[in-house]
Amino acid sequence: MRKIITITAASLMLAATIPAYASDDSVSCGQSAGGQQLSIQDITAKATAMGYDVRKVERDDGCFEVYATGKNGNRVEIYMNPVTGAVLKIKNKS
């Protein structure tokens, strides 16, 4: 019985050290580590400079989500870092 408890405890401790990975459908910026967050206007300007026609910008899970259309008319959802404005993921919505 003691052996079973020891093995179970060891298994639980090992499982706690394995990182959890997000699925491909989700992007999380988490808490921004310091740094001044960009404004919605700054994010809009960055996406526009990349050639997107921005329809809406909102914050979700610490990221900026930019809803826009590309040069070819495809609707996209762009996930951007709130501090750097770096593009984390572009999801085609068309």
Backbone as XML, in Angstrom:
<?xml version="1.0"?>
<chain id="A" units="angstrom">
  <residue number="1" name="MET">
    <atom name="N" x="0.824" y="-1.190" z="0.000"/>
    <atom name="CA" x="0.000" y="0.000" z="0.000"/>
    <atom name="C" x="0.869" y="1.254" z="0.000"/>
  </residue>
  <residue number="2" name="ARG">
    <atom name="N" x="1.910" y="1.229" z="0.800"/>
    <atom name="CA" x="2.802" y="2.384" z="0.886"/>
    <atom name="C" x="3.485" y="2.651" z="-0.454"/>
  </residue>
  <residue number="3" name="LYS">
    <atom name="N" x="3.814" y="1.572" z="-1.163"/>
    <atom name="CA" x="4.457" y="1.692" z="-2.474"/>
    <atom name="C" x="3.510" y="2.371" z="-3.463"/>
  </residue>
  <residue number="4" name="ILE">
    <atom name="N" x="2.242" y="2.043" z="-3.434"/>
    <atom name="CA" x="1.243" y="2.644" z="-4.324"/>
    <atom name="C" x="1.104" y="4.134" z="-4.039"/>
  </residue>
  <residue number="5" name="ILE">
    <atom name="N" x="1.082" y="4.500" z="-2.779"/>
    <atom name="CA" x="0.963" y="5.914" z="-2.399"/>
    <atom name="C" x="2.192" y="6.683" z="-2.872"/>
  </residue>
  <residue number="6" name="THR">
    <atom name="N" x="3.376" y="6.100" z="-2.712"/>
    <atom name="CA" x="4.613" y="6.753" z="-3.136"/>
    <atom name="C" x="4.631" y="6.951" z="-4.653"/>
  </residue>
  <residue number="7" name="ILE">
    <atom name="N" x="4.236" y="5.949" z="-5.397"/>
    <atom name="CA" x="4.203" y="6.044" z="-6.861"/>
    <atom name="C" x="3.175" y="7.083" z="-7.307"/>
  </residue>
  <residue number="8" name="THR">
    <atom name="N" x="2.020" y="7.078" z="-6.675"/>
    <atom name="CA" x="0.977" y="8.056" z="-7.011"/>
    <atom name="C" x="1.457" y="9.474" z="-6.729"/>
  </residue>
  <residue number="9" name="ALA">
    <atom name="N" x="2.077" y="9.687" z="-5.590"/>
    <atom name="CA" x="2.578" y="11.014" z="-5.233"/>
    <atom name="C" x="3.658" y="11.463" z="-6.217"/>
  </residue>
  <residue number="10" name="ALA">
    <atom name="N" x="4.546" y="10.564" z="-6.570"/>
    <atom name="CA" x="5.607" y="10.897" z="-7.528"/>
    <atom name="C" x="5.019" y="11.240" z="-8.900"/>
  </residue>
  <residue number="11" name="SER">
    <atom name="N" x="4.002" y="10.509" z="-9.308"/>
    <atom name="CA" x="3.354" y="10.779" z="-10.597"/>
    <atom name="C" x="2.687" y="12.140" z="-10.609"/>
  </residue>
  <residue number="12" name="LEU">
    <atom name="N" x="2.022" y="12.490" z="-9.514"/>
    <atom name="CA" x="1.367" y="13.794" z="-9.421"/>
    <atom name="C" x="2.385" y="14.932" z="-9.438"/>
  </residue>
  <residue number="13" name="MET">
    <atom name="N" x="3.508" y="14.731" z="-8.764"/>
    <atom name="CA" x="4.541" y="15.766" z="-8.755"/>
    <atom name="C" x="5.132" y="15.950" z="-10.144"/>
  </residue>
  <residue number="14" name="LEU">
    <atom name="N" x="5.331" y="14.866" z="-10.869"/>
    <atom name="CA" x="5.858" y="14.946" z="-12.233"/>
    <atom name="C" x="4.867" y="15.641" z="-13.156"/>
  </residue>
  <residue number="15" name="ALA">
    <atom name="N" x="3.602" y="15.320" z="-13.034"/>
    <atom name="CA" x="2.571" y="15.935" z="-13.875"/>
    <atom name="C" x="2.489" y="17.438" z="-13.645"/>
  </residue>
  <residue number="16" name="ALA">
    <atom name="N" x="2.752" y="17.881" z="-12.433"/>
    <atom name="CA" x="2.690" y="19.307" z="-12.124"/>
    <atom name="C" x="3.826" y="20.084" z="-12.769"/>
  </residue>
  <residue number="17" name="THR">
    <atom name="N" x="4.919" y="19.402" z="-13.141"/>
    <atom name="CA" x="6.065" y="20.098" z="-13.734"/>
    <atom name="C" x="5.980" y="20.176" z="-15.253"/>
  </residue>
  <residue number="18" name="ILE">
    <atom name="N" x="5.060" y="19.453" z="-15.860"/>
    <atom name="CA" x="4.918" y="19.468" z="-17.320"/>
    <atom name="C" x="4.106" y="20.691" z="-17.714"/>
  </residue>
  <residue number="19" name="PRO">
    <atom name="N" x="4.650" y="21.547" z="-18.610"/>
    <atom name="CA" x="3.915" y="22.756" z="-18.991"/>
    <atom name="C" x="2.684" y="22.430" z="-19.815"/>
  </residue>
  <residue number="20" name="ALA">
    <atom name="N" x="1.677" y="23.269" z="-19.670"/>
    <atom name="CA" x="0.462" y="23.123" z="-20.468"/>
    <atom name="C" x="0.624" y="23.959" z="-21.730"/>
  </residue>
  <residue number="21" name="TYR">
    <atom name="N" x="0.296" y="23.397" z="-22.865"/>
    <atom name="CA" x="0.407" y="24.105" z="-24.126"/>
    <atom name="C" x="-0.969" y="24.468" z="-24.638"/>
  </residue>
  <residue number="22" name="ALA">
    <atom name="N" x="-1.082" y="25.673" z="-25.164"/>
    <atom name="CA" x="-2.357" y="26.130" z="-25.725"/>
    <atom name="C" x="-2.576" y="25.456" z="-27.070"/>
  </residue>
  <residue number="23" name="SER">
    <atom name="N" x="-3.808" y="25.325" z="-27.446"/>
    <atom name="CA" x="-4.117" y="24.760" z="-28.748"/>
    <atom name="C" x="-3.793" y="25.782" z="-29.824"/>
  </residue>
  <residue number="24" name="ASP">
    <atom name="N" x="-3.777" y="25.348" z="-31.076"/>
    <atom name="CA" x="-3.495" y="26.244" z="-32.193"/>
    <atom name="C" x="-4.545" y="27.332" z="-32.326"/>
  </residue>
  <residue number="25" name="ASP">
    <atom name="N" x="-5.742" y="27.103" z="-31.792"/>
    <atom name="CA" x="-6.821" y="28.074" z="-31.936"/>
    <atom name="C" x="-6.733" y="29.216" z="-30.943"/>
  </residue>
  <residue number="26" name="SER">
    <atom name="N" x="-5.897" y="29.093" z="-29.933"/>
    <atom name="CA" x="-5.861" y="30.145" z="-28.937"/>
    <atom name="C" x="-4.473" y="30.776" z="-28.871"/>
  </residue>
  <residue number="27" name="VAL">
    <atom name="N" x="-4.465" y="32.051" z="-28.621"/>
    <atom name="CA" x="-3.232" y="32.799" z="-28.419"/>
    <atom name="C" x="-3.424" y="33.582" z="-27.145"/>
  </residue>
  <residue number="28" name="SER">
    <atom name="N" x="-2.448" y="33.532" z="-26.270"/>
    <atom name="CA" x="-2.558" y="34.283" z="-25.033"/>
    <atom name="C" x="-1.287" y="35.078" z="-24.822"/>
  </residue>
  <residue number="29" name="CYS">
    <atom name="N" x="-1.436" y="36.365" z="-24.620"/>
    <atom name="CA" x="-0.290" y="37.216" z="-24.342"/>
    <atom name="C" x="0.031" y="37.209" z="-22.866"/>
  </residue>
  <residue number="30" name="GLY">
    <atom name="N" x="-0.897" y="36.749" z="-22.048"/>
    <atom name="CA" x="-0.689" y="36.735" z="-20.613"/>
    <atom name="C" x="-0.502" y="38.142" z="-20.076"/>
  </residue>
  <residue number="31" name="GLN">
    <atom name="N" x="0.080" y="38.237" z="-18.916"/>
    <atom name="CA" x="0.374" y="39.537" z="-18.332"/>
    <atom name="C" x="1.610" y="40.093" z="-19.028"/>
  </residue>
  <residue number="32" name="SER">
    <atom name="N" x="1.550" y="41.322" z="-19.474"/>
    <atom name="CA" x="2.710" y="41.914" z="-20.129"/>
    <atom name="C" x="3.770" y="42.197" z="-19.081"/>
  </residue>
  <residue number="33" name="ALA">
    <atom name="N" x="4.972" y="41.767" z="-19.362"/>
    <atom name="CA" x="6.076" y="41.934" z="-18.424"/>
    <atom name="C" x="6.643" y="43.344" z="-18.560"/>
  </residue>
  <residue number="34" name="GLY">
    <atom name="N" x="6.082" y="44.243" z="-17.801"/>
    <atom name="CA" x="6.567" y="45.621" z="-17.839"/>
    <atom name="C" x="6.295" y="46.260" z="-19.189"/>
  </residue>
  <residue number="35" name="GLY">
    <atom name="N" x="6.782" y="47.447" z="-19.359"/>
    <atom name="CA" x="6.612" y="48.112" z="-20.640"/>
    <atom name="C" x="5.255" y="48.774" z="-20.754"/>
  </residue>
  <residue number="36" name="GLN">
    <atom name="N" x="5.230" y="49.841" z="-21.477"/>
    <atom name="CA" x="4.003" y="50.596" z="-21.708"/>
    <atom name="C" x="3.193" y="49.922" z="-22.807"/>
  </residue>
  <residue number="37" name="GLN">
    <atom name="N" x="1.939" y="49.640" z="-22.549"/>
    <atom name="CA" x="1.096" y="49.027" z="-23.572"/>
    <atom name="C" x="0.728" y="50.059" z="-24.626"/>
  </residue>
  <residue number="38" name="LEU">
    <atom name="N" x="0.662" y="49.587" z="-25.855"/>
    <atom name="CA" x="0.271" y="50.442" z="-26.963"/>
    <atom name="C" x="-1.217" y="50.755" z="-26.883"/>
  </residue>
  <residue number="39" name="SER">
    <atom name="N" x="-1.613" y="51.844" z="-27.491"/>
    <atom name="CA" x="-3.029" y="52.205" z="-27.527"/>
    <atom name="C" x="-3.700" y="51.505" z="-28.706"/>
  </residue>
  <residue number="40" name="ILE">
    <atom name="N" x="-5.009" y="51.515" z="-28.703"/>
    <atom name="CA" x="-5.764" y="50.949" z="-29.821"/>
    <atom name="C" x="-5.420" y="51.699" z="-31.108"/>
  </residue>
  <residue number="41" name="GLN">
    <atom name="N" x="-5.206" y="53.007" z="-31.006"/>
    <atom name="CA" x="-4.834" y="53.803" z="-32.184"/>
    <atom name="C" x="-3.470" y="53.367" z="-32.725"/>
  </residue>
  <residue number="42" name="ASP">
    <atom name="N" x="-2.513" y="53.065" z="-31.836"/>
    <atom name="CA" x="-1.193" y="52.595" z="-32.272"/>
    <atom name="C" x="-1.293" y="51.249" z="-32.982"/>
  </residue>
  <residue number="43" name="ILE">
    <atom name="N" x="-2.087" y="50.344" z="-32.413"/>
    <atom name="CA" x="-2.260" y="49.021" z="-33.011"/>
    <atom name="C" x="-2.945" y="49.145" z="-34.373"/>
  </residue>
  <residue number="44" name="THR">
    <atom name="N" x="-3.954" y="50.007" z="-34.443"/>
    <atom name="CA" x="-4.648" y="50.244" z="-35.715"/>
    <atom name="C" x="-3.664" y="50.764" z="-36.761"/>
  </residue>
  <residue number="45" name="ALA">
    <atom name="N" x="-2.811" y="51.700" z="-36.369"/>
    <atom name="CA" x="-1.826" y="52.262" z="-37.298"/>
    <atom name="C" x="-0.839" y="51.199" z="-37.785"/>
  </residue>
  <residue number="46" name="LYS">
    <atom name="N" x="-0.392" y="50.312" z="-36.878"/>
    <atom name="CA" x="0.536" y="49.243" z="-37.267"/>
    <atom name="C" x="-0.114" y="48.287" z="-38.268"/>
  </residue>
  <residue number="47" name="ALA">
    <atom name="N" x="-1.352" y="47.886" z="-37.995"/>
    <atom name="CA" x="-2.044" y="46.960" z="-38.895"/>
    <atom name="C" x="-2.310" y="47.626" z="-40.252"/>
  </residue>
  <residue number="48" name="THR">
    <atom name="N" x="-2.663" y="48.904" z="-40.240"/>
    <atom name="CA" x="-2.897" y="49.639" z="-41.475"/>
    <atom name="C" x="-1.611" y="49.740" z="-42.289"/>
  </residue>
  <residue number="49" name="ALA">
    <atom name="N" x="-0.495" y="49.976" z="-41.610"/>
    <atom name="CA" x="0.807" y="50.056" z="-42.283"/>
    <atom name="C" x="1.202" y="48.722" z="-42.914"/>
  </residue>
  <residue number="50" name="MET">
    <atom name="N" x="0.677" y="47.629" z="-42.372"/>
    <atom name="CA" x="0.949" y="46.301" z="-42.938"/>
    <atom name="C" x="0.029" y="46.000" z="-44.123"/>
  </residue>
  <residue number="51" name="GLY">
    <atom name="N" x="-0.893" y="46.916" z="-44.438"/>
    <atom name="CA" x="-1.752" y="46.735" z="-45.604"/>
    <atom name="C" x="-3.145" y="46.225" z="-45.298"/>
  </residue>
  <residue number="52" name="TYR">
    <atom name="N" x="-3.546" y="46.226" z="-44.052"/>
    <atom name="CA" x="-4.870" y="45.750" z="-43.675"/>
    <atom name="C" x="-5.841" y="46.922" z="-43.526"/>
  </residue>
  <residue number="53" name="ASP">
    <atom name="N" x="-7.094" y="46.679" z="-43.878"/>
    <atom name="CA" x="-8.167" y="47.647" z="-43.653"/>
    <atom name="C" x="-8.839" y="47.236" z="-42.341"/>
  </residue>
  <residue number="54" name="VAL">
    <atom name="N" x="-8.521" y="47.961" z="-41.273"/>
    <atom name="CA" x="-8.956" y="47.594" z="-39.923"/>
    <atom name="C" x="-10.422" y="47.950" z="-39.728"/>
  </residue>
  <residue number="55" name="ARG">
    <atom name="N" x="-11.197" y="46.975" z="-39.273"/>
    <atom name="CA" x="-12.623" y="47.166" z="-38.986"/>
    <atom name="C" x="-12.882" y="47.382" z="-37.503"/>
  </residue>
  <residue number="56" name="LYS">
    <atom name="N" x="-12.147" y="46.630" z="-36.655"/>
    <atom name="CA" x="-12.377" y="46.686" z="-35.213"/>
    <atom name="C" x="-11.134" y="46.180" z="-34.484"/>
  </residue>
  <residue number="57" name="VAL">
    <atom name="N" x="-10.847" y="46.769" z="-33.317"/>
    <atom name="CA" x="-9.746" y="46.318" z="-32.463"/>
    <atom name="C" x="-10.296" y="46.153" z="-31.054"/>
  </residue>
  <residue number="58" name="GLU">
    <atom name="N" x="-9.978" y="45.021" z="-30.432"/>
    <atom name="CA" x="-10.380" y="44.816" z="-29.041"/>
    <atom name="C" x="-9.303" y="44.034" z="-28.308"/>
  </residue>
  <residue number="59" name="ARG">
    <atom name="N" x="-9.377" y="44.094" z="-26.981"/>
    <atom name="CA" x="-8.429" y="43.350" z="-26.147"/>
    <atom name="C" x="-9.088" y="42.061" z="-25.670"/>
  </residue>
  <residue number="60" name="ASP">
    <atom name="N" x="-8.298" y="40.976" z="-25.698"/>
    <atom name="CA" x="-8.800" y="39.700" z="-25.209"/>
    <atom name="C" x="-7.613" y="38.855" z="-24.777"/>
  </residue>
  <residue number="61" name="ASP">
    <atom name="N" x="-7.674" y="38.282" z="-23.599"/>
    <atom name="CA" x="-6.600" y="37.449" z="-23.036"/>
    <atom name="C" x="-5.252" y="38.155" z="-23.063"/>
  </residue>
  <residue number="62" name="GLY">
    <atom name="N" x="-5.250" y="39.470" z="-22.866"/>
    <atom name="CA" x="-4.000" y="40.213" z="-22.828"/>
    <atom name="C" x="-3.481" y="40.644" z="-24.180"/>
  </residue>
  <residue number="63" name="CYS">
    <atom name="N" x="-4.084" y="40.156" z="-25.251"/>
    <atom name="CA" x="-3.653" y="40.508" z="-26.610"/>
    <atom name="C" x="-4.591" y="41.548" z="-27.210"/>
  </residue>
  <residue number="64" name="PHE">
    <atom name="N" x="-4.116" y="42.175" z="-28.267"/>
    <atom name="CA" x="-5.014" y="42.947" z="-29.114"/>
    <atom name="C" x="-5.482" y="42.008" z="-30.222"/>
  </residue>
  <residue number="65" name="GLU">
    <atom name="N" x="-6.781" y="41.999" z="-30.483"/>
    <atom name="CA" x="-7.334" y="41.263" z="-31.612"/>
    <atom name="C" x="-7.799" y="42.294" z="-32.624"/>
  </residue>
  <residue number="66" name="VAL">
    <atom name="N" x="-7.242" y="42.212" z="-33.811"/>
    <atom name="CA" x="-7.567" y="43.154" z="-34.874"/>
    <atom name="C" x="-8.394" y="42.417" z="-35.914"/>
  </residue>
  <residue number="67" name="TYR">
    <atom name="N" x="-9.591" y="42.914" z="-36.162"/>
    <atom name="CA" x="-10.462" y="42.349" z="-37.187"/>
    <atom name="C" x="-10.328" y="43.244" z="-38.407"/>
  </residue>
  <residue number="68" name="ALA">
    <atom name="N" x="-9.908" y="42.653" z="-39.530"/>
    <atom name="CA" x="-9.587" y="43.469" z="-40.698"/>
    <atom name="C" x="-9.797" y="42.672" z="-41.979"/>
  </residue>
  <residue number="69" name="THR">
    <atom name="N" x="-9.637" y="43.362" z="-43.088"/>
    <atom name="CA" x="-9.610" y="42.711" z="-44.402"/>
    <atom name="C" x="-8.247" y="42.977" z="-45.027"/>
  </residue>
  <residue number="70" name="GLY">
    <atom name="N" x="-7.758" y="41.980" z="-45.746"/>
    <atom name="CA" x="-6.463" y="42.105" z="-46.402"/>
    <atom name="C" x="-6.599" y="42.712" z="-47.785"/>
  </residue>
  <residue number="71" name="LYS">
    <atom name="N" x="-5.460" y="42.847" z="-48.462"/>
    <atom name="CA" x="-5.428" y="43.427" z="-49.803"/>
    <atom name="C" x="-6.271" y="42.629" z="-50.791"/>
  </residue>
  <residue number="72" name="ASN">
    <atom name="N" x="-6.357" y="41.325" z="-50.586"/>
    <atom name="CA" x="-7.133" y="40.457" z="-51.482"/>
    <atom name="C" x="-8.610" y="40.360" z="-51.085"/>
  </residue>
  <residue number="73" name="GLY">
    <atom name="N" x="-9.011" y="41.094" z="-50.042"/>
    <atom name="CA" x="-10.402" y="41.097" z="-49.610"/>
    <atom name="C" x="-10.752" y="40.045" z="-48.581"/>
  </residue>
  <residue number="74" name="ASN">
    <atom name="N" x="-9.793" y="39.185" z="-48.218"/>
    <atom name="CA" x="-10.048" y="38.161" z="-47.201"/>
    <atom name="C" x="-10.149" y="38.784" z="-45.823"/>
  </residue>
  <residue number="75" name="ARG">
    <atom name="N" x="-11.129" y="38.322" z="-45.044"/>
    <atom name="CA" x="-11.257" y="38.772" z="-43.661"/>
    <atom name="C" x="-10.245" y="38.017" z="-42.811"/>
  </residue>
  <residue number="76" name="VAL">
    <atom name="N" x="-9.578" y="38.746" z="-41.907"/>
    <atom name="CA" x="-8.584" y="38.135" z="-41.036"/>
    <atom name="C" x="-8.777" y="38.614" z="-39.606"/>
  </residue>
  <residue number="77" name="GLU">
    <atom name="N" x="-8.239" y="37.826" z="-38.694"/>
    <atom name="CA" x="-8.175" y="38.197" z="-37.286"/>
    <atom name="C" x="-6.690" y="38.148" z="-36.925"/>
  </residue>
  <residue number="78" name="ILE">
    <atom name="N" x="-6.149" y="39.285" z="-36.522"/>
    <atom name="CA" x="-4.721" y="39.393" z="-36.230"/>
    <atom name="C" x="-4.547" y="39.544" z="-34.730"/>
  </residue>
  <residue number="79" name="TYR">
    <atom name="N" x="-3.719" y="38.697" z="-34.139"/>
    <atom name="CA" x="-3.409" y="38.779" z="-32.719"/>
    <atom name="C" x="-2.072" y="39.494" z="-32.576"/>
  </residue>
  <residue number="80" name="MET">
    <atom name="N" x="-2.057" y="40.581" z="-31.777"/>
    <atom name="CA" x="-0.850" y="41.392" z="-31.642"/>
    <atom name="C" x="-0.462" y="41.577" z="-30.176"/>
  </residue>
  <residue number="81" name="ASN">
    <atom name="N" x="0.842" y="41.582" z="-29.921"/>
    <atom name="CA" x="1.371" y="41.803" z="-28.581"/>
    <atom name="C" x="1.044" y="43.225" z="-28.138"/>
  </residue>
  <residue number="82" name="PRO">
    <atom name="N" x="0.542" y="43.413" z="-26.909"/>
    <atom name="CA" x="0.108" y="44.733" z="-26.471"/>
    <atom name="C" x="1.245" y="45.715" z="-26.181"/>
  </residue>
  <residue number="83" name="VAL">
    <atom name="N" x="2.465" y="45.225" z="-25.993"/>
    <atom name="CA" x="3.591" y="46.097" z="-25.680"/>
    <atom name="C" x="4.404" y="46.419" z="-26.927"/>
  </residue>
  <residue number="84" name="THR">
    <atom name="N" x="4.694" y="45.398" z="-27.738"/>
    <atom name="CA" x="5.552" y="45.586" z="-28.913"/>
    <atom name="C" x="4.768" y="45.794" z="-30.204"/>
  </residue>
  <residue number="85" name="GLY">
    <atom name="N" x="3.535" y="45.324" z="-30.234"/>
    <atom name="CA" x="2.756" y="45.387" z="-31.467"/>
    <atom name="C" x="3.123" y="44.283" z="-32.447"/>
  </residue>
  <residue number="86" name="ALA">
    <atom name="N" x="3.958" y="43.350" z="-32.012"/>
    <atom name="CA" x="4.360" y="42.240" z="-32.879"/>
    <atom name="C" x="3.163" y="41.346" z="-33.186"/>
  </residue>
  <residue number="87" name="VAL">
    <atom name="N" x="3.108" y="40.860" z="-34.419"/>
    <atom name="CA" x="2.041" y="39.952" z="-34.827"/>
    <atom name="C" x="2.354" y="38.567" z="-34.277"/>
  </residue>
  <residue number="88" name="LEU">
    <atom name="N" x="1.407" y="38.011" z="-33.508"/>
    <atom name="CA" x="1.570" y="36.689" z="-32.917"/>
    <atom name="C" x="0.928" y="35.603" z="-33.766"/>
  </residue>
  <residue number="89" name="LYS">
    <atom name="N" x="-0.175" y="35.976" z="-34.411"/>
    <atom name="CA" x="-0.890" y="34.996" z="-35.235"/>
    <atom name="C" x="-1.851" y="35.753" z="-36.139"/>
  </residue>
  <residue number="90" name="ILE">
    <atom name="N" x="-2.030" y="35.235" z="-37.340"/>
    <atom name="CA" x="-3.048" y="35.766" z="-38.257"/>
    <atom name="C" x="-3.947" y="34.601" z="-38.629"/>
  </residue>
  <residue number="91" name="LYS">
    <atom name="N" x="-5.230" y="34.763" z="-38.331"/>
    <atom name="CA" x="-6.220" y="33.720" z="-38.613"/>
    <atom name="C" x="-7.103" y="34.185" z="-39.760"/>
  </residue>
  <residue number="92" name="ASN">
    <atom name="N" x="-7.172" y="33.383" z="-40.815"/>
    <atom name="CA" x="-8.018" y="33.691" z="-41.967"/>
    <atom name="C" x="-9.472" y="33.380" z="-41.618"/>
  </residue>
  <residue number="93" name="LYS">
    <atom name="N" x="-10.347" y="34.359" z="-41.757"/>
    <atom name="CA" x="-11.752" y="34.188" z="-41.404"/>
    <atom name="C" x="-12.671" y="34.075" z="-42.619"/>
  </residue>
  <residue number="94" name="SER">
    <atom name="N" x="-12.114" y="34.129" z="-43.805"/>
    <atom name="CA" x="-12.957" y="34.052" z="-45.021"/>
    <atom name="C" x="-13.236" y="32.623" z="-45.399"/>
  </residue>
</chain>
